[in-house]
């Protein structure tokens, strides 16, 4: 990936990427113009180009930033499997609730198509890593007898990941101060874990 080609200040590049991500979340990717970005940062229109050569390079940094922020939501793989799933749900909804631009890039195919190929690859990588992480947790939980074994973990993956995505999406759509009520992560988790619970044969 191209990094620091137009300037060596990594902290400033991250600041610009965060500002761009905020614009994407609040106004849409089409509104990510140099004028809007400069206004968001409180600098002159040409200032971002001291650190990036082009808008595409800024979008690549935004995607890298998304991958970094989402990557921090994965609990340690050595934790018990259900703790991993709970931790992932809580951490993921927390980060998506703070910045709706992350949800737009991860959940919208149209947004992803608007990205340059290298940036889109970062977003796709986040999705693939999430699926692999959840599947491993489900396999470990099934092996330990913590969840139902009448369905293979691969078949449980879709509803679990779907719940995680929908919860994150609704959380991102309901920032603090809006009339929309955020879904309760604890309640969603409790329902999901009940559905995943071991199936005992009838007596």
MOMONOR-V399678 format. One line per field, one symbol per residue. ss: DSSP state (@ for helix, = for strand, . for the rest). psi: psi as a letter, one per 20 degrees, with the letter a starting at -180 (. if undefined). A space follows every 10 residues. Layout:
ss->???
psi->???
This chain:
ss->.........@ @@@@@@@@@@ @@@@@@@.@@ @..@@@@@@@ @.....@@@@ ....@@@@@@ @@@@@@@@@@ @......... @@@@@@@@@@ @@@@@@@@.@ @@@@@@@.@@ @@@...@@@@ @@@@@@@@@@ @@@@@@@@@@ @@@....... ..@@@@@@@@ @@@@@@@@@@ @@@....... ....@@@@@@ @@@@@@.... ...
psi->qpqkhjqjnh ghghggghgg hggghhiqhh jmrhghgggh ikrrhighii iqhrhhhghh hghhgghggh hiiorpiiqq ghhggghggg hghghhhhoi hggghgiohh ghhiqqghgh hgghhggghg ghggghgggh hghikirqii pqhhhigghg hggggggggh ghimrpirip pqqogggggg gghghiqqop qq.
